């Protein structure tokens, strides 16, 4: 983007001048540049301090168009922008839907543990609250915009300062990404309105959405302060078959008893049935302002930088094989495939712990909960030694019907008590559909055991909850079957799935199962979901677990799941593979020496 001088007359500008809030490297500037590039239109950006300055720059003739954010999927409606569009009777040209890829940017050489200050626009800070809570001791510092936040960090020469901004700001200011996809929800989209004054200049016509694109109309209205007034108004739209894309309200300033409603309709005022409905709607309101109709465009992301050419035929073959694998994955399990989310998925599981983020996460606890004393002692021991989450079985699927089956709901209560006591999220296995609702209320993560990996009714049930799901690989399941099982959960709307390699059944009898560590890099290539390894079940012998933990971290797993017991010989479940507290401490010390990610 070529910046422009606010004092330069438009006649001297060969390109379209677009005003936006912030400086180069802010989200508004990045979204503008992507859209103008896609339209083949030359852009001269005019960065200003406030949203109101964006509007006045267009009205004053310093810019032909302006860009304002109007809402965000996490933080909601940006009411100032709607108010400015209405107050100055600005004309919407197009709605840009921009996926916000928030990055934590720092100086080269900085690490997450160094960060003590995070700078960003207040709206962006609100969208990343869960991640910011994981930065122990770091304070947030509001900035005028994300571009300014990145520039400030770059100029400070202070490795303890970081900014939340787009990756383009890192390239612009010489920063590096310390963490990516840090918004509270992975599908974080901001809607921008590109607008012009009244009337629009001819140059702006090149920026309109293509014919045939979806159309929207934005309104502001208020109704009489009486029962059923809003219902009658909305009934007019319903009778006309008009769908609402947005409905939000706020009190009118100075008139607390009157409410102003923001509405986005699907369709255009040029359509006869919409024009007629709006005329009828006017009869049921005390005020009605039609902001305007406009096309909707999902702004394309910037094109990735081309890799440097290579004459290594082996690399070309490997890349072709990987692409073929990815294409097959996209066909068979589209929501789980790496191509649906190339940057990977971060699964927040509670108490600031994120699996698939920037930390190797260890989950530990007993195979089964046996008593209050046992679970409390184990929880304190593993958390004190570095575990970030607790595991414990309340309902135990056992091969032998006479083996200990767990304490049931009493065990669930003991596990949640232990989690609260040590400040850690808890994970427990759900065995049947009728247990899902109760367990989802009690625990932080629902575990699907190996025997239930293809219990499709159970997968659908946990997919309807808001709890993260840890999905274990079946005893004889292929990786494609594991990913297909994950697709069942994702297809029901639950995006938070963690895969677990826990060993498969082979002809080898020296170990309980064969821990398939090759599954980790394969899964990392095929899916965006995080992968943890359970070497306890994988090998089934206490003394062999330690080296497998080191290996799991080395091959790039996102974490481990380990069985720990105060007195393994007396364990009622899987005594041979349960670690002592000292065993667990030794493993945690080993892991500190292993580079990660691999």
Secondary structure, DSSP 8 states (H G I E B T S, - for coil): -EE--TTS-GGG-SSEEEEEES-TTSHHHHHHHHHHHHHT--EEEEEESSHHHHHHHHHTTS-SEEEEEEEETTTEE-HHHHHHHHHTT-EEEEEEEEE---EEEE-TT--GGG--EEEEEHHHHHHTHHHHHTSTT-EEEEES-HHHHHHHHHHHT-TTEEEEE-HHHHHHHT-EEEEE--SSSS--EEEEEEEE-SS--GGGGGGS--TTS-EEEEEEEE--SSTTHHHHHHHHHHHTT--EEEEEEEEETTEEEEEEEEEEEES-TTSHHHHHHHHHHHTT-SEEEEEEEEEEEE--------------HHHHHHHHHHHHHHHHHHHH-TTTBGGGSTT---EEEETTEEETSSS-EEEEE-SB---HHHHHHHHHHHHHTT-SEEE-BSS---SSTTS----THHHHHHHHHHHHHHT-EEEEE--SHHHHHHHHHH-SEEEE-GGGTT-HHHHHHHHTSSSEEEEE--TT--HHHHHHHHHHHHHTT---EEEEE--B--S--SSSSB--THHHHHHHHHBSS-EEE-HHHHH--HHHHHHHHHHHHHTT-SEEEEEB-TTGGG-SS-GGG-B-HHHHHHHHHHHHTS-S--
